[in-house]
Amino acid sequence: MSVRKILKIGDPLLRKTSDDVHPDELGTKEFKKLIRDMFDTMRHADGVGLAAPQIGIMKKIVVVGSDPEDDSPSRVPERILINPEIKPITDSVDGNWEGCLSVPGMRGYVERPNKIQMKWMDEKGNTHDETIEGYSAVVYQHECDHLHGVLYVDRLKSTKMFGFNDSMELSGPILD
């Protein structure tokens, strides 16, 4: 297990746009180790997703996945998303109290489209094009924002709906 340091809000790398992953990078030992490290880091921090920029790697890579023993409707399947592209396909939004491993101990209320079209490449170089709805759509948007230097705090519905976890009374869906 190799857990990497997660960058926190204020680190300038979190505000930069990441580079595409070239297909030639996929089979390398370095790439495979990076993916393992990302999953280890995400799980160690009890997250549901992690983007490469959060550990200082400026590549368009995201890993997601809920606890495998979680059987709730909001369970997010384990996936590796490389060079993801997201297009909202509805005006309907879901509001969630979002948290972020790069903004520890805080939450903010964010509304995002609840149905998206997403294209990405997996770790084997296969391309995917899928319609994603609900909680998974929100998680993917949150994580993919990191690839463009955007944090959830940039998307707050209101700054009055932002604060420390232990100081807020939260109601409604919570995204970790």
Beta strands, then each sheet from edge to edge (+ up, - down):
strand 1: 49-51
strand 2: 61-64
strand 3: 79-88
strand 4: 93-100
strand 5: 103-113
strand 6: 115-121
strand 7: 127-133
strand 8: 162-164
strand 9: 174-175
sheet 1: 1+ 2- 3+ 6- 7+
sheet 2: 8+ 5- 4+ 9+
end
